């Protein structure tokens, strides 16, 4: 999660360093050319060579961030994909490559290319990738991976949905109850989801209590009303999502 907190600062720092490295690289290169023209030899050859090498390395390390910035700023969809791929290929440091894979995955996710998004996110070791993988595995219908991934990042409501879709209501209830261990973090969807699980399990009194609580917390939420009234709400929802993400 460090990239989330410090990503912009790191990006700006990288830009600043790479710009200075580029300017210094040009300056020393010009000085070397002038030396060769005037004296046919380079003054302070070792120092200038070392500085040129350092500048070159800095520019190479900064390359992924320049491609990423270009990807965010281009208006062409095809160019955006190409630039995101270049940001991955030009990454030398493993942590930067993971971050670039995550951004490429975000691009595919935003454009509803589910299979490509899953493939890319699985190559990233960046923590944020797991949040969207949790969702994508569920949409794809890979409920075992979905439940495991959602659990790994503490998304217990999403974890329970995988068990609901797999018709394992006992595990679905166990998963959602992990969320209820911290009452201060509960929302209306948590109550509605548990109410749905109770309804599917034939526990109508418990179901009504949770549905009532959800309705009070989100009085105007159409989504809650649909969950209460539709006996196959999650099944229908994820059937639509599966088509939308081209799985």
KALINCOR-V78063 format. One record per residue. RES is the residue in three letters. SS is DSSP state (@ for helix, = for strand, . for the rest). Layout:
res->RES ss->SS
res->RES ss->SS
This chain:
res->UNK ss->.
res->UNK ss->@
res->UNK ss->@
res->UNK ss->@
res->UNK ss->@
res->UNK ss->@
res->UNK ss->@
res->UNK ss->@
res->UNK ss->@
res->UNK ss->@
res->UNK ss->@
res->UNK ss->@
res->UNK ss->@
res->UNK ss->@
res->UNK ss->@
res->UNK ss->@
res->UNK ss->@
res->UNK ss->@
res->UNK ss->@
res->UNK ss->@
res->UNK ss->@
res->UNK ss->@
res->UNK ss->@
res->UNK ss->@
res->UNK ss->@
res->UNK ss->@
res->UNK ss->@
res->UNK ss->@
res->UNK ss->@
res->UNK ss->@
res->UNK ss->@
res->UNK ss->@
res->UNK ss->@
res->UNK ss->@
res->UNK ss->@
res->UNK ss->@
res->UNK ss->@
res->UNK ss->@
res->UNK ss->@
res->UNK ss->.
res->UNK ss->.
res->UNK ss->.
res->UNK ss->.
res->UNK ss->.
res->UNK ss->@
res->UNK ss->@
res->UNK ss->@
res->UNK ss->@
res->UNK ss->@
res->UNK ss->@
res->UNK ss->@
res->UNK ss->@
res->UNK ss->@
res->UNK ss->@
res->UNK ss->@
res->UNK ss->@
res->UNK ss->@
res->UNK ss->@
res->UNK ss->@
res->UNK ss->@
res->UNK ss->@
res->UNK ss->@
res->UNK ss->@
res->UNK ss->@
res->UNK ss->@
res->UNK ss->@
res->UNK ss->@
res->UNK ss->@
res->UNK ss->@
res->UNK ss->@
res->UNK ss->@
res->UNK ss->@
res->UNK ss->@
res->UNK ss->.
res->UNK ss->.
res->UNK ss->.
res->UNK ss->@
res->UNK ss->@
res->UNK ss->@
res->UNK ss->@
res->UNK ss->@
res->UNK ss->@
res->UNK ss->@
res->UNK ss->@
res->UNK ss->@
res->UNK ss->@
res->UNK ss->@
res->UNK ss->@
res->UNK ss->@
res->UNK ss->.
res->UNK ss->.
res->UNK ss->.
res->UNK ss->.
res->UNK ss->@
res->UNK ss->@
res->UNK ss->@
res->UNK ss->@
res->UNK ss->@
res->UNK ss->@
res->UNK ss->@
res->UNK ss->@
res->UNK ss->@
res->UNK ss->@
res->UNK ss->@
res->UNK ss->@
res->UNK ss->@
res->UNK ss->@
res->UNK ss->@
res->UNK ss->@
res->UNK ss->@
res->UNK ss->.
res->UNK ss->.
res->UNK ss->.
res->UNK ss->@
res->UNK ss->@
res->UNK ss->@
res->UNK ss->@
res->UNK ss->@
res->UNK ss->@
res->UNK ss->@
res->UNK ss->@
res->UNK ss->.
res->UNK ss->.
res->UNK ss->.
res->UNK ss->.
res->UNK ss->.
res->UNK ss->@
res->UNK ss->@
res->UNK ss->@
res->UNK ss->@
res->UNK ss->@
res->UNK ss->@
res->UNK ss->@
res->UNK ss->@
res->UNK ss->@
res->UNK ss->@
res->UNK ss->@
res->UNK ss->@
res->UNK ss->@
res->UNK ss->@
res->UNK ss->.
res->UNK ss->.
res->UNK ss->@
res->UNK ss->@
res->UNK ss->@
res->UNK ss->@
res->UNK ss->@
res->UNK ss->@
res->UNK ss->@
res->UNK ss->@
res->UNK ss->@
res->UNK ss->@
res->UNK ss->.
res->UNK ss->.
res->UNK ss->.
res->UNK ss->@
res->UNK ss->@
res->UNK ss->@
res->UNK ss->@
res->UNK ss->@
res->UNK ss->@
res->UNK ss->@
res->UNK ss->@
res->UNK ss->@
res->UNK ss->@
res->UNK ss->.
res->UNK ss->.
res->UNK ss->.
res->UNK ss->@
res->UNK ss->@
res->UNK ss->@
res->UNK ss->@
res->UNK ss->@
res->UNK ss->@
res->UNK ss->@
res->UNK ss->@
res->UNK ss->@
res->UNK ss->@
res->UNK ss->@
res->UNK ss->.
res->UNK ss->.
res->UNK ss->.
res->UNK ss->@
res->UNK ss->@
res->UNK ss->@
res->UNK ss->.
res->UNK ss->.
res->UNK ss->@
res->UNK ss->@
res->UNK ss->@
res->UNK ss->@
res->UNK ss->@
res->UNK ss->@
res->UNK ss->@
res->UNK ss->@
res->UNK ss->@
res->UNK ss->@
res->UNK ss->@
res->UNK ss->@
res->UNK ss->@
res->UNK ss->.
res->UNK ss->.
res->UNK ss->.
res->UNK ss->@
res->UNK ss->@
res->UNK ss->@
res->UNK ss->@
res->UNK ss->@
res->UNK ss->@
res->UNK ss->@
res->UNK ss->@
res->UNK ss->@
res->UNK ss->@
res->UNK ss->@
res->UNK ss->@
res->UNK ss->@
res->UNK ss->@
res->UNK ss->.
res->UNK ss->.
res->UNK ss->.
res->UNK ss->.
res->UNK ss->@
res->UNK ss->@
res->UNK ss->@
res->UNK ss->@
res->UNK ss->@
res->UNK ss->@
res->UNK ss->@
res->UNK ss->@
res->UNK ss->.
res->UNK ss->.
res->UNK ss->.
res->UNK ss->@
res->UNK ss->@
res->UNK ss->@
res->UNK ss->@
res->UNK ss->@
res->UNK ss->@
res->UNK ss->@
res->UNK ss->@
res->UNK ss->@
res->UNK ss->@
res->UNK ss->@
res->UNK ss->@
res->UNK ss->.
res->UNK ss->.
res->UNK ss->.
